[in-house]
Amino acid sequence: MVRTVTQTPRIIETWANAISLRNPQIMTSFYCQNAVLVGTFSKPFEIGKDEIYKYFVDFLSVKRMSCKILEQVCQQGEVVMTSSGVYEFTIDGQTTRARFTYTLIPINGEYKILNHHSSVYDG
C-alpha cells in the first residue's frame, strides 16, 4: 500500500538546508553509492557518487546559495519513498524555481537518495 503524505522527508529538508554550506562532500553524502542525479543545471545525468560529487563541485562554486522547498508531496510505500515538488534556489541574488523528484531508499537504517531529478520551472 502507498500512502500520500504532505510532510517533507527529513533527508530532503536537510539536503535543502545543506545547499547553503556549499560543500560538495556533504551534498554527496545524501546519495547512495549508485545513485542517479538529473541535476537542474547539469549534463543529462550523473551516475554514482564520483560523478555526483563533481556536479556539486561545479554547482556550489558560487558565492552565495540557498534552497527553499515551496511545496511537495510524498508517496511512501513499504520500502521506497518518493518526494516530488517545487523548490527555489537563490544563487548570488538570482532566484530560480525548479521541479524535483527524489526516490529514497533505506540503507543501514536511514534514507538515502537513489534517484534525483530536477528541472527549471517557470510556473
All heavy atoms as an XYZ file, in Angstrom:
990
protein
N       0.836     -1.180      0.000
C       0.000      0.000      0.000
C       0.884      1.248      0.000
O       1.916      1.295      0.649
C      -0.886     -0.014      1.251
C      -1.758      1.183      1.354
S      -2.970      0.918      2.655
C      -3.397      2.574      2.975
N       0.447      2.265     -0.730
C       1.182      3.525     -0.808
C       0.355      4.613     -0.133
O      -0.818      4.792     -0.429
C       1.459      3.910     -2.280
C       2.113      5.274     -2.356
C       2.318      2.859     -2.961
N       1.007      5.311      0.801
C       0.363      6.443      1.487
C       0.894      7.736      0.905
O       2.076      7.854      0.598
C       0.693      6.440      2.986
C       0.164      5.294      3.768
C       0.495      5.403      5.265
N       1.917      5.660      5.521
C       2.384      6.682      6.248
N       1.574      7.550      6.791
N       3.678      6.844      6.436
N       0.019      8.724      0.782
C       0.427     10.058      0.359
C       0.408     10.959      1.580
O      -0.593     11.027      2.292
C      -0.527     10.606     -0.721
O      -0.492      9.717     -1.842
C      -0.100     11.992     -1.177
N       1.541     11.619      1.828
C       1.670     12.493      2.988
C       2.214     13.845      2.536
O       2.885     13.954      1.512
C       2.584     11.886      4.081
C       1.976     10.595      4.632
C       3.974     11.604      3.555
N       1.917     14.882      3.303
C       2.389     16.219      2.939
C       3.664     16.623      3.652
O       4.284     17.619      3.292
C       1.293     17.273      3.227
O       0.933     17.191      4.604
C       0.073     17.042      2.350
N       4.070     15.859      4.643
C       5.294     16.192      5.368
C       6.512     15.887      4.503
O       6.635     14.803      3.930
C       5.375     15.412      6.674
C       6.592     15.757      7.496
C       6.603     15.049      8.840
O       5.660     14.368      9.202
N       7.683     15.205      9.564
N       7.414     16.848      4.407
C       8.644     16.666      3.637
C       9.559     15.681      4.364
O       9.799     15.833      5.563
C       9.372     18.015      3.461
O       8.482     18.943      2.848
C      10.617     17.868      2.612
N      10.085     14.670      3.670
C      11.028     13.750      4.313
C      12.223     14.519      4.881
O      12.722     15.462      4.266
C      11.457     12.827      3.170
C      10.329     12.887      2.195
C       9.807     14.294      2.286
N      12.665     14.092      6.047
C      13.757     14.782      6.737
C      15.005     14.920      5.867
O      15.662     15.958      5.851
C      14.081     14.071      8.049
C      14.970     14.941      8.947
C      15.235     14.296     10.288
N      16.568     13.719     10.219
C      16.860     12.438     10.414
N      15.944     11.589     10.746
N      18.092     12.007     10.309
N      15.345     13.866      5.108
C      16.553     13.918      4.277
C      16.445     15.030      3.226
O      17.429     15.697      2.922
C      16.861     12.557      3.606
C      18.218     12.617      2.875
C      15.742     12.108      2.703
C      18.689     11.305      2.301
N      15.242     15.288      2.713
C      15.075     16.334      1.707
C      15.188     17.718      2.349
O      15.813     18.626      1.800
C      13.729     16.189      0.969
C      13.578     14.780      0.366
C      13.576     17.263     -0.104
C      14.688     14.350     -0.551
N      14.611     17.892      3.526
C      14.774     19.161      4.250
C      16.241     19.418      4.562
O      16.744     20.529      4.393
C      13.973     19.137      5.550
C      12.486     19.241      5.362
C      11.734     19.203      6.686
O      12.353     18.960      7.749
O      10.522     19.428      6.652
N      16.936     18.379      5.021
C      18.356     18.510      5.360
C      19.172     18.820      4.111
O      20.085     19.658      4.141
C      18.855     17.230      6.051
O      18.013     16.945      7.173
C      20.285     17.376      6.523
N      18.848     18.157      2.997
C      19.521     18.414      1.712
C      19.373     19.890      1.342
O      20.350     20.559      1.008
C      18.920     17.515      0.633
C      19.551     17.594     -0.715
C      20.474     16.746     -1.241
C      19.296     18.579     -1.731
N      20.809     17.133     -2.515
C      20.099     18.263     -2.841
C      18.478     19.688     -1.820
C      20.102     19.014     -4.010
C      18.471     20.458     -2.980
C      19.291     20.113     -4.065
N      18.131     20.400      1.393
C      17.868     21.802      1.018
C      18.624     22.773      1.928
O      19.201     23.761      1.450
C      16.368     22.084      1.058
N      18.645     22.502      3.215
C      19.356     23.374      4.155
C      20.872     23.314      3.952
O      21.566     24.315      4.137
C      19.009     23.017      5.595
C      17.574     23.352      5.941
O      16.977     24.245      5.366
N      17.012     22.620      6.883
N      21.377     22.149      3.562
C      22.824     21.975      3.393
C      23.369     22.680      2.159
O      24.578     22.945      2.083
C      23.172     20.484      3.339
N      22.521     23.007      1.203
C      22.970     23.720     -0.003
C      23.764     24.970      0.362
O      24.788     25.285     -0.245
C      21.763     24.081     -0.901
C      21.284     22.848     -1.674
C      22.071     25.223     -1.861
C      22.149     22.423     -2.834
N      23.294     25.701      1.382
C      23.948     26.970      1.740
C      25.369     26.768      2.276
O      26.159     27.710      2.301
C      23.104     27.729      2.763
O      23.027     27.009      3.975
N      25.709     25.556      2.691
C      27.068     25.273      3.164
C      28.073     25.203      2.018
O      29.278     25.298      2.245
C      27.088     23.967      3.960
C      26.187     23.921      5.193
C      26.195     22.521      5.798
C      26.597     24.968      6.202
N      27.548     24.950      0.799
C      28.365     24.895     -0.417
C      29.503     23.879     -0.295
O      30.617     24.119     -0.715
C      28.880     26.284     -0.776
C      27.757     27.254     -1.061
C      28.184     28.685     -1.372
N      29.450     28.809     -2.026
C      30.519     29.406     -1.481
N      30.450     29.945     -0.285
N      31.639     29.488     -2.159
N      29.200     22.709      0.257
C      30.198     21.670      0.482
C      29.824     20.426     -0.324
O      28.891     19.713      0.041
C      30.266     21.357      1.980
C      31.335     20.347      2.320
O      31.542     19.375      1.604
N      32.011     20.570      3.423
N      30.541     20.150     -1.423
C      30.201     19.003     -2.270
C      30.226     17.661     -1.533
O      29.435     16.770     -1.823
C      31.256     19.023     -3.368
C      31.836     20.381     -3.340
C      31.674     20.905     -1.954
N      31.120     17.520     -0.581
C      31.220     16.263      0.164
C      29.962     16.026      1.002
O      29.427     14.921      1.033
C      32.457     16.274      1.045
C      32.790     14.930      1.639
C      34.174     14.933      2.259
O      34.796     15.976      2.460
N      34.670     13.753      2.567
N      29.465     17.068      1.657
C      28.229     16.941      2.438
C      27.070     16.613      1.513
O      26.273     15.712      1.799
C      27.949     18.230      3.237
C      28.965     18.379      4.370
C      26.522     18.214      3.790
C      28.890     19.702      5.097
N      26.957     17.307      0.387
C      25.833     17.070     -0.523
C      25.866     15.653     -1.083
O      24.835     14.997     -1.184
C      25.834     18.096     -1.662
C      25.635     19.537     -1.202
S      24.221     19.780     -0.084
C      22.876     19.322     -1.156
N      27.041     15.158     -1.413
C      27.174     13.804     -1.956
C      26.805     12.752     -0.922
O      26.307     11.680     -1.268
C      28.607     13.586     -2.472
O      28.915     14.614     -3.422
C      28.767     12.237     -3.142
N      26.975     13.053      0.351
C      26.676     12.077      1.408
C      25.195     11.706      1.493
O      24.843     10.684      2.063
C      27.152     12.597      2.773
O      26.312     13.638      3.238
N      24.317     12.504      0.903
C      22.883     12.201      0.919
C      22.500     11.101     -0.074
O      21.408     10.558     -0.017
C      22.061     13.459      0.598
C      22.191     14.536      1.634
C      22.867     15.709      1.353
C      21.639     14.379      2.894
C      22.985     16.710      2.310
C      21.754     15.363      3.857
C      22.427     16.531      3.562
N      23.393     10.783     -1.007
C      23.104      9.861     -2.099
C      23.669      8.471     -1.819
O      24.729      8.344     -1.214
C      23.696     10.403     -3.403
C      23.060     11.698     -3.838
C      23.459     12.914     -3.287
C      22.046     11.711     -4.784
C      22.859     14.112     -3.665
C      21.447     12.901     -5.168
C      21.845     14.087     -4.601
O      21.246     15.267     -4.969
N      22.981      7.436     -2.308
C      23.530      6.081     -2.199
C      24.619      5.908     -3.265
O      24.744      6.734     -4.183
C      22.443      5.022     -2.280
S      21.576      4.899     -3.822
N      25.397      4.859     -3.146
C      26.591      4.671     -3.965
C      26.304      4.725     -5.464
O      27.060      5.298     -6.224
C      27.262      3.341     -3.601
C      28.639      3.173     -4.188
C      29.620      4.245     -3.710
O      29.622      4.643     -2.559
N      30.448      4.724     -4.619
N      25.216      4.111     -5.911
C      24.930      4.036     -7.348
C      23.775      4.952     -7.758
O      23.063      4.686     -8.717
C      24.636      2.602     -7.749
C      23.446      2.016     -6.999
O      23.026      2.555     -5.971
N      22.909      0.925     -7.482
N      23.607      6.046     -7.060
C      22.513      6.984     -7.324
C      22.632      7.607     -8.713
O      23.711      7.653     -9.302
C      22.506      8.087     -6.267
N      21.497      8.108     -9.198
C      21.444      8.853    -10.447
C      20.936     10.254    -10.125
O      19.938     10.419     -9.418
C      20.507      8.182    -11.476
C      20.333      9.057    -12.714
C      21.035      6.805    -11.859
N      21.632     11.265    -10.640
C      21.239     12.652    -10.470
C      21.013     13.274    -11.843
O      21.917     13.291    -12.677
C      22.318     13.445     -9.717
C      22.162     14.966     -9.695
C      20.882     15.387     -8.972
C      23.375     15.620     -9.057
N      19.796     13.757    -12.071
C      19.484     14.560    -13.249
C      19.350     15.974    -12.702
O      18.284     16.388    -12.262
C      18.182     14.080    -13.940
C      17.890     14.921    -15.176
C      18.270     12.608    -14.295
N      20.465     16.684    -12.666
C      20.533     17.971    -11.987
C      19.879     19.109    -12.752
O      19.727     19.051    -13.977
N      19.524     20.145    -12.028
C      18.873     21.321    -12.595
C      19.757     21.972    -13.659
O      19.269     22.410    -14.694
C      18.576     22.351    -11.486
O      17.945     21.695    -10.401
C      17.687     23.466    -11.998
N      21.047     22.031    -13.411
C      21.969     22.747    -14.290
C      23.108     21.834    -14.744
O      24.267     22.219    -14.710
C      22.547     23.962    -13.562
C      21.503     24.889    -13.004
C      21.180     24.870    -11.653
C      20.829     25.765    -13.839
C      20.216     25.725    -11.147
C      19.862     26.614    -13.342
C      19.549     26.599    -11.994
N      22.790     20.609    -15.171
C      23.859     19.657    -15.468
C      23.731     19.079    -16.863
O      22.772     19.339    -17.584
C      23.836     18.520    -14.443
O      22.732     17.669    -14.668
N      24.711     18.236    -17.194
C      24.609     17.425    -18.402
C      23.401     16.502    -18.212
O      22.760     16.563    -17.159
C      25.909     16.653    -18.623
C      26.289     15.683    -17.501
C      27.632     15.059    -17.769
C      27.957     14.016    -16.706
N      29.227     13.371    -16.941
N      23.095     15.644    -19.138
C      21.868     14.840    -18.981
C      21.727     14.141    -17.633
O      20.661     14.165    -17.046
C      21.955     13.838    -20.126
C      22.743     14.551    -21.175
C      23.752     15.382    -20.405
N      22.801     13.545    -17.112
C      22.716     12.929    -15.795
C      24.099     12.527    -15.297
O      25.037     12.421    -16.063
C      21.786     11.712    -15.781
C      22.091     10.683    -16.837
C      23.076      9.728    -16.650
C      21.385     10.675    -18.030
C      23.364      8.790    -17.618
C      21.656      9.733    -19.001
C      22.649      8.790    -18.800
N      24.165     12.339    -13.980
C      25.365     11.844    -13.320
C      25.000     10.510    -12.673
O      23.917     10.374    -12.105
C      25.857     12.812    -12.239
C      26.568     14.040    -12.758
C      25.671     15.071    -13.415
O      24.495     15.204    -13.041
O      26.152     15.747    -14.328
N      25.911      9.557    -12.757
C      25.680      8.235    -12.157
C      26.772      7.962    -11.150
O      27.960      8.036    -11.469
C      25.673      7.118    -13.219
C      24.566      7.370    -14.251
C      25.502      5.752    -12.554
C      24.589      6.409    -15.418
N      26.388      7.642     -9.930
C      27.331      7.282     -8.881
C      27.887      8.488     -8.147
O      27.824      9.624     -8.612
N      28.413      8.205     -6.985
C      28.879      9.280     -6.102
C      30.017     10.111     -6.688
O      30.085     11.311     -6.443
C      29.285      8.709     -4.742
C      28.108      8.426     -3.852
C      28.579      8.158     -2.441
C      27.432      8.293     -1.479
N      27.856      8.240     -0.100
N      30.898      9.504     -7.469
C      32.015     10.271     -8.041
C      31.506     11.362     -8.986
O      31.931     12.521     -8.900
C      33.003      9.364     -8.778
C      33.802      8.481     -7.839
O      33.857      8.780     -6.622
O      34.373      7.478     -8.316
N      30.587     11.005     -9.884
C      30.044     11.989    -10.823
C      29.164     13.007    -10.095
O      29.170     14.191    -10.446
C      29.252     11.297    -11.928
C      30.135     10.567    -12.927
C      29.364     10.009    -14.103
O      28.228     10.459    -14.371
O      29.903      9.105    -14.769
N      28.404     12.555     -9.100
C      27.556     13.465     -8.329
C      28.426     14.467     -7.565
O      28.117     15.654     -7.519
C      26.616     12.671     -7.400
C      25.579     11.927     -8.265
C      25.938     13.582     -6.378
C      24.737     10.922     -7.513
N      29.529     14.003     -7.009
C      30.460     14.900     -6.323
C      30.964     15.982     -7.292
O      30.966     17.171     -6.962
C      31.629     14.103     -5.743
C      32.664     14.979     -5.082
C      32.495     15.415     -3.773
C      33.798     15.391     -5.770
C      33.438     16.237     -3.161
C      34.740     16.213     -5.181
C      34.553     16.633     -3.876
O      35.483     17.458     -3.288
N      31.379     15.576     -8.494
C      31.874     16.538     -9.486
C      30.789     17.551     -9.853
O      31.081     18.735    -10.047
C      32.368     15.807    -10.732
C      33.645     15.032    -10.501
C      34.031     14.227    -11.719
C      35.178     13.288    -11.408
N      35.448     12.377    -12.519
N      29.534     17.096     -9.955
C      28.425     18.009    -10.235
C      28.338     19.070     -9.145
O      28.226     20.261     -9.435
C      27.104     17.231    -10.327
C      25.885     18.137    -10.338
C      25.489     18.777    -11.507
C      25.148     18.361     -9.185
C      24.386     19.622    -11.528
C      24.045     19.202     -9.190
C      23.659     19.834    -10.367
O      22.574     20.663    -10.367
N      28.396     18.641     -7.880
C      28.263     19.602     -6.791
C      29.477     20.523     -6.671
O      29.336     21.677     -6.259
C      27.958     18.896     -5.469
C      26.509     18.524     -5.346
C      26.119     17.203     -5.332
C      25.528     19.500     -5.252
C      24.781     16.858     -5.228
C      24.190     19.173     -5.155
C      23.811     17.849     -5.142
N      30.665     20.059     -7.036
C      31.833     20.953     -7.050
C      31.539     22.149     -7.956
O      31.756     23.302     -7.574
C      33.105     20.205     -7.508
C      34.225     21.188     -7.852
C      33.564     19.224     -6.440
N      31.003     21.882     -9.133
C      30.692     22.952    -10.080
C      29.473     23.754     -9.622
O      29.508     24.983     -9.574
C      30.446     22.361    -11.466
C      30.212     23.429    -12.505
O      31.036     24.354    -12.615
O      29.172     23.353    -13.198
N      28.401     23.068     -9.257
C      27.139     23.716     -8.894
C      27.289     24.641     -7.690
O      26.681     25.703     -7.631
C      26.091     22.639     -8.613
C      24.726     23.168     -8.266
C      24.005     23.948     -9.153
C      24.147     22.859     -7.048
C      22.742     24.425     -8.842
C      22.876     23.329     -6.723
C      22.179     24.119     -7.626
N      28.115     24.270     -6.743
C      28.260     25.033     -5.499
C      29.403     26.039     -5.538
O      29.778     26.583     -4.505
C      28.448     24.063     -4.321
C      27.313     23.079     -4.096
C      27.701     22.057     -3.027
C      26.021     23.796     -3.714
N      29.951     26.310     -6.710
C      31.121     27.187     -6.812
C      30.772     28.680     -6.763
O      31.647     29.508     -6.921
C      31.884     26.890     -8.107
O      31.078     27.227     -9.231
N      29.533     29.021     -6.518
C      29.103     30.421     -6.440
C      29.388     30.977     -5.046
O      29.741     30.238     -4.128
C      27.602     30.549     -6.778
C      27.351     30.099     -8.203
C      26.753     29.784     -5.800
N      29.213     32.294     -4.876
C      29.496     32.918     -3.579
C      28.421     32.638     -2.543
O      28.707     32.360     -1.392
C      29.658     34.428     -3.749
C      30.883     34.824     -4.515
C      30.973     36.325     -4.628
C      32.155     36.709     -5.497
N      32.228     38.146     -5.692
N      27.154     32.756     -2.959
C      26.046     32.567     -2.019
C      24.977     31.715     -2.682
O      24.649     31.925     -3.845
C      25.422     33.913     -1.629
C      26.339     34.804     -0.817
C      25.735     36.164     -0.610
N      25.627     36.797     -1.932
C      24.661     37.623     -2.298
N      23.711     37.949     -1.483
N      24.645     38.148     -3.512
N      24.432     30.784     -1.906
C      23.390     29.913     -2.434
C      22.495     29.448     -1.304
O      22.958     29.184     -0.200
C      23.993     28.700     -3.138
C      22.949     27.743     -3.685
S      23.665     26.326     -4.507
C      24.167     27.073     -6.030
N      21.208     29.359     -1.607
C      20.272     28.764     -0.660
C      19.194     28.030     -1.442
O      19.027     28.236     -2.641
C      19.643     29.827      0.251
O      18.861     30.721     -0.509
N      18.464     27.172     -0.743
C      17.391     26.398     -1.346
C      16.225     26.354     -0.374
O      16.419     26.086      0.823
C      17.862     24.988     -1.675
S      16.596     23.940     -2.409
N      15.036     26.613     -0.882
C      13.835     26.593     -0.058
C      12.786     25.728     -0.744
O      12.493     25.928     -1.928
C      13.305     28.023      0.103
C      12.035     28.139      0.895
C      11.607     29.587      0.970
C      10.261     29.723      1.643
N       9.797     31.118      1.623
N      12.244     24.767     -0.017
C      11.186     23.925     -0.560
C       9.880     24.712     -0.477
O       9.478     25.149      0.597
C      11.081     22.596      0.213
C      12.383     21.810      0.058
C       9.884     21.783     -0.280
C      12.495     20.605      0.935
N       9.221     24.889     -1.623
C       7.984     25.661     -1.681
C       6.758     24.776     -1.494
O       5.801     25.170     -0.837
C       7.891     26.421     -3.008
C       9.040     27.391     -3.287
C       8.856     28.034     -4.650
C       9.137     28.451     -2.194
N       6.768     23.615     -2.119
C       5.667     22.665     -1.971
C       6.163     21.283     -2.367
O       7.093     21.145     -3.149
C       4.461     23.069     -2.815
C       4.743     23.183     -4.304
C       3.543     23.676     -5.089
O       2.508     22.984     -5.097
O       3.648     24.753     -5.686
N       5.533     20.268     -1.798
C       5.917     18.903     -2.142
C       4.831     17.950     -1.682
O       4.018     18.277     -0.821
C       7.271     18.536     -1.558
C       7.326     18.297     -0.065
C       6.979     16.871      0.330
O       7.498     15.923     -0.205
N       6.074     16.721      1.283
N       4.859     16.767     -2.264
C       4.001     15.672     -1.839
C       4.888     14.428     -1.786
O       5.785     14.261     -2.611
C       2.783     15.470     -2.777
C       3.208     15.078     -4.177
C       1.817     14.466     -2.196
N       4.650     13.604     -0.802
C       5.469     12.412     -0.592
C       4.584     11.178     -0.686
O       3.515     11.127     -0.076
C       6.143     12.489      0.779
S       7.191     11.078      1.140
N       5.042     10.201     -1.445
C       4.368      8.914     -1.540
C       5.266      7.890     -0.865
O       6.412      7.716     -1.257
C       4.123      8.542     -2.996
C       3.207      9.528     -3.692
C       3.229      9.339     -5.185
O       4.271      9.479     -5.807
N       2.082      9.007     -5.754
N       4.713      7.229      0.149
C       5.511      6.302      0.938
C       4.970      4.891      0.780
O       3.817      4.621      1.108
C       5.500      6.714      2.403
C       6.465      5.930      3.238
C       6.665      6.565      4.602
O       5.960      7.482      4.989
N       7.633      6.065      5.324
N       5.823      3.999      0.255
C       5.481      2.596      0.104
C       6.107      1.778      1.217
O       6.603      2.319      2.208
N       6.097      0.480      1.040
C       6.676     -0.424      2.048
C       8.166     -0.136      2.251
O       8.651     -0.164      3.368
C       6.476     -1.878      1.627
C       5.034     -2.313      1.550
C       4.386     -2.452      2.921
O       5.078     -2.865      3.866
O       3.191     -2.132      3.021
N       8.875      0.129      1.164
C      10.319      0.359      1.246
C      10.714      1.688      0.607
O      11.443      2.469      1.189
C      11.100     -0.800      0.570
C      12.592     -0.526      0.568
C      10.796     -2.118      1.247
N      10.231      1.944     -0.585
C      10.625      3.118     -1.351
C       9.735      4.308     -1.015
O       8.534      4.161     -0.809
C      10.560      2.821     -2.864
C      10.851      4.055     -3.695
C      11.528      1.711     -3.227
N      10.339      5.489     -0.974
C       9.613      6.730     -0.755
C       9.954      7.666     -1.920
O      11.109      7.727     -2.357
C      10.050      7.366      0.566
C       9.260      8.581      0.955
S       9.839      9.406      2.479
C      10.184      8.069      3.597
N       8.947      8.388     -2.419
C       9.150      9.360     -3.486
C       8.625     10.704     -3.025
O       7.512     10.800     -2.507
C       8.421      8.930     -4.776
O       8.901      7.642     -5.180
C       8.664      9.911     -5.892
N       9.425     11.740     -3.208
C       9.029     13.099     -2.865
C       9.135     13.946     -4.126
O      10.183     13.967     -4.778
C       9.946     13.656     -1.774
O       9.638     15.006     -1.499
N       8.037     14.615     -4.492
C       8.016     15.464     -5.676
C       7.488     16.837     -5.293
O       6.610     16.947     -4.434
C       7.108     14.868     -6.756
O       7.577     13.604     -7.161
N       8.010     17.873     -5.929
C       7.538     19.207     -5.611
C       8.305     20.291     -6.329
O       8.888     20.064     -7.384
N       8.306     21.466     -5.704
C       8.973     22.644     -6.262
C       9.865     23.245     -5.182
O       9.439     23.398     -4.035
C       7.937     23.694     -6.729
C       8.633     24.952     -7.239
C       7.019     23.115     -7.794
N      11.099     23.545     -5.558
C      11.963     24.297     -4.669
C      12.491     25.515     -5.388
O      12.362     25.646     -6.604
C      13.084     23.490     -4.043
C      13.898     22.518     -4.875
C      14.154     22.674     -6.221
C      14.461     21.408     -4.251
C      14.927     21.757     -6.931
C      15.241     20.498     -4.948
C      15.466     20.677     -6.284
O      16.231     19.784     -6.985
N      13.068     26.415     -4.617
C      13.567     27.672     -5.159
C      15.016     27.834     -4.737
O      15.330     27.785     -3.548
C      12.710     28.810     -4.610
C      13.028     30.166     -5.142
C      12.016     31.175     -4.629
O      12.171     31.632     -3.478
O      11.069     31.476     -5.366
N      15.885     27.999     -5.723
C      17.288     28.275     -5.458
C      17.514     29.775     -5.547
O      17.016     30.423     -6.469
C      18.195     27.597     -6.489
C      18.206     26.104     -6.412
C      17.475     25.344     -7.298
C      18.952     25.459     -5.445
C      17.482     23.966     -7.234
C      18.970     24.078     -5.361
C      18.236     23.328     -6.264
N      18.256     30.328     -4.612
C      18.736     31.699     -4.716
C      20.246     31.598     -4.847
O      20.929     31.089     -3.953
C      18.339     32.540     -3.488
O      16.912     32.503     -3.377
C      18.808     33.974     -3.639
N      20.736     32.036     -6.001
C      22.151     31.903     -6.335
C      22.691     33.292     -6.627
O      22.283     33.921     -7.611
C      22.344     30.964     -7.550
C      21.718     29.592     -7.266
C      23.816     30.853     -7.904
C      21.618     28.694     -8.476
N      23.585     33.762     -5.747
C      24.159     35.108     -5.874
C      23.070     36.154     -6.146
O      23.210     37.016     -7.011
C      25.229     35.146     -6.967
C      26.506     34.426     -6.554
O      26.730     34.245     -5.338
O      27.284     34.035     -7.445
N      21.962     36.056     -5.416
C      20.884     37.030     -5.501
C      19.835     36.766     -6.572
O      18.801     37.406     -6.592
N      20.082     35.828     -7.465
C      19.129     35.476     -8.525
C      18.324     34.247     -8.101
O      18.888     33.279     -7.600
C      19.867     35.170     -9.838
C      20.675     36.326    -10.378
C      19.789     37.454    -10.882
O      18.666     37.243    -11.306
N      20.299     38.675    -10.821
N      17.005     34.298     -8.334
C      16.128     33.212     -7.913
C      15.699     32.362     -9.108
O      15.342     32.898    -10.155
C      14.877     33.783     -7.217
O      15.309     34.537     -6.086
C      13.951     32.690     -6.748
N      15.765     31.040     -8.929
C      15.323     30.083     -9.928
C      14.452     29.040     -9.254
O      14.858     28.458     -8.243
C      16.527     29.372    -10.592
O      17.362     30.347    -11.212
C      16.072     28.358    -11.623
N      13.268     28.819     -9.802
C      12.408     27.742     -9.312
C      12.663     26.496    -10.135
O      12.916     26.571    -11.340
C      10.932     28.120     -9.432
C      10.496     29.079     -8.373
C       9.017     29.266     -8.405
N       8.654     30.168     -7.322
C       7.445     30.445     -6.964
N       6.431     29.904     -7.619
N       7.209     31.249     -5.964
N      12.588     25.360     -9.460
C      12.781     24.089    -10.148
C      11.828     23.044     -9.575
O      11.480     23.094     -8.399
C      14.230     23.616     -9.994
N      11.407     22.134    -10.440
C      10.634     20.971    -10.004
C      11.622     19.904     -9.580
O      12.727     19.834    -10.116
C       9.784     20.427    -11.154
C       8.709     21.371    -11.596
C       8.019     20.790    -12.792
N       8.879     21.011    -13.946
C       8.438     21.217    -15.171
N       7.153     21.197    -15.416
N       9.264     21.421    -16.154
N      11.205     19.053     -8.646
C      12.079     17.961     -8.228
C      11.290     16.688     -7.991
O      10.103     16.728     -7.689
C      12.868     18.318     -6.961
C      12.013     18.514     -5.730
C      11.535     17.425     -4.996
C      11.690     19.784     -5.282
C      10.766     17.603     -3.859
C      10.922     19.978     -4.153
C      10.453     18.883     -3.431
N      11.994     15.584     -8.136
C      11.514     14.281     -7.684
C      12.710     13.544     -7.111
O      13.764     13.462     -7.740
C      10.897     13.455     -8.824
O       9.770     14.159     -9.342
C      10.452     12.087     -8.330
N      12.558     13.069     -5.895
C      13.562     12.239     -5.224
C      12.955     10.861     -5.001
O      11.819     10.757     -4.538
C      13.906     12.782     -3.838
C      14.618     14.100     -3.792
C      13.905     15.294     -3.741
C      16.005     14.159     -3.739
C      14.551     16.518     -3.648
C      16.656     15.379     -3.647
C      15.924     16.551     -3.607
O      16.569     17.756     -3.511
N      13.718      9.829     -5.294
C      13.365      8.476     -4.892
C      14.329      8.096     -3.776
O      15.549      8.198     -3.946
C      13.488      7.481     -6.061
O      12.640      7.921     -7.127
C      13.088      6.082     -5.630
N      13.775      7.708     -2.643
C      14.565      7.427     -1.443
C      14.449      5.965     -1.063
O      13.362      5.371     -1.165
C      14.065      8.293     -0.285
C      13.911      9.787     -0.579
C      13.160     10.480      0.548
C      15.265     10.423     -0.794
N      15.558      5.389     -0.627
C      15.547      4.008     -0.140
C      16.297      3.944      1.192
O      17.232      4.705      1.411
C      16.189      3.020     -1.154
C      17.637      3.387     -1.465
C      15.370      2.946     -2.438
C      18.393      2.341     -2.259
N      15.875      3.023      2.066
C      16.589      2.897      3.335
C      17.879      2.096      3.163
O      17.906      1.061      2.511
C      15.595      2.157      4.231
C      14.721      1.401      3.285
C      14.683      2.185      2.006
N      18.948      2.623      3.729
C      20.240      1.940      3.752
C      20.783      2.082      5.169
O      20.961      3.203      5.663
C      21.228      2.535      2.728
C      20.695      2.329      1.302
C      22.616      1.909      2.882
C      21.552      2.942      0.222
N      21.026      0.956      5.813
C      21.545      0.946      7.189
C      20.737      1.838      8.122
O      21.286      2.617      8.908
C      23.018      1.342      7.214
C      23.898      0.381      6.437
O      23.650     -0.816      6.409
N      24.915      0.900      5.781
N      19.418      1.773      8.010
C      18.547      2.459      8.946
C      18.252      3.917      8.651
O      17.563      4.570      9.427
N      18.769      4.447      7.533
C      18.442      5.835      7.173
C      18.195      5.926      5.674
O      18.736      5.149      4.894
C      19.545      6.805      7.595
C      20.861      6.617      6.875
C      21.913      7.628      7.311
O      21.569      8.642      7.941
O      23.080      7.399      7.012
N      17.342      6.871      5.297
C      17.039      7.042      3.879
C      18.194      7.710      3.152
O      18.839      8.618      3.676
C      15.767      7.875      3.686
C      14.517      7.048      3.818
C      13.776      7.062      4.992
C      14.089      6.234      2.775
C      12.631      6.293      5.116
C      12.946      5.453      2.897
C      12.222      5.492      4.063
O      11.096      4.724      4.188
N      18.455      7.222      1.941
C      19.430      7.812      1.023
C      18.736      8.060     -0.310
O      17.745      7.409     -0.647
C      20.628      6.871      0.793
C      21.489      6.645      2.016
C      22.314      7.861      2.314
C      23.309      7.596      3.426
N      24.146      8.758      3.677
N      19.274      8.984     -1.081
C      18.710      9.313     -2.384
C      19.221      8.307     -3.411
O      20.425      8.174     -3.610
C      19.083     10.743     -2.803
C      18.557     11.749     -1.775
C      18.565     11.052     -4.202
C      19.131     13.153     -1.915
N      18.283      7.622     -4.060
C      18.608      6.680     -5.129
C      18.544      7.379     -6.484
O      19.376      7.159     -7.355
C      17.645      5.493     -5.120
C      17.792      4.491     -6.255
C      19.146      3.792     -6.185
C      16.657      3.477     -6.216
N      17.539      8.246     -6.661
C      17.344      8.955     -7.909
C      16.845     10.364     -7.592
O      15.974     10.526     -6.750
C      16.330      8.213     -8.786
C      16.280      8.755    -10.193
O      15.843      9.868    -10.412
N      16.743      7.956    -11.140
N      17.408     11.347     -8.261
C      17.049     12.755     -8.033
C      16.958     13.428     -9.383
O      17.937     13.486    -10.133
C      18.130     13.405     -7.160
C      17.927     14.860     -6.926
N      18.913     15.627     -6.357
C      16.898     15.710     -7.172
C      18.490     16.883     -6.265
N      17.278     16.950     -6.760
N      15.777     13.926     -9.699
C      15.559     14.666    -10.941
C      15.129     16.083    -10.600
O      14.299     16.285     -9.709
C      14.479     13.993    -11.795
C      14.199     14.750    -13.051
N      13.217     15.707    -13.133
C      14.795     14.709    -14.257
C      13.217     16.212    -14.362
N      14.162     15.627    -15.061
N      15.698     17.061    -11.268
C      15.362     18.459    -11.048
C      15.412     19.196    -12.371
O      16.308     18.980    -13.175
C      16.373     19.068    -10.071
O      16.071     20.411     -9.809
N      14.425     20.054    -12.610
C      14.411     20.841    -13.844
C      13.802     22.203    -13.584
O      12.911     22.345    -12.738
C      13.638     20.120    -14.956
O      12.298     19.876    -14.554
N      14.296     23.209    -14.296
C      13.819     24.579    -14.128
C      12.316     24.624    -14.395
O      11.798     23.968    -15.296
C      14.563     25.540    -15.075
C      13.977     26.939    -15.027
C      16.045     25.577    -14.706
N      11.630     25.414    -13.583
C      10.178     25.520    -13.631
C       9.793     26.995    -13.651
O      10.161     27.747    -12.758
C       9.586     24.826    -12.399
C       8.107     24.962    -12.212
C       7.217     24.509    -13.170
C       7.592     25.530    -11.059
C       5.843     24.612    -12.979
C       6.226     25.645    -10.851
C       5.364     25.178    -11.831
O       4.017     25.284    -11.642
N       9.060     27.393    -14.668
C       8.678     28.799    -14.809
C       7.288     29.092    -14.265
O       6.801     30.202    -14.422
C       8.734     29.219    -16.287
C      10.161     29.197    -16.833
O      11.077     29.493    -16.062
O      10.336     28.863    -18.020
N       6.641     28.128    -13.622
C       5.265     28.298    -13.152
C       5.121     29.086    -11.899
O       5.965     29.491    -11.209
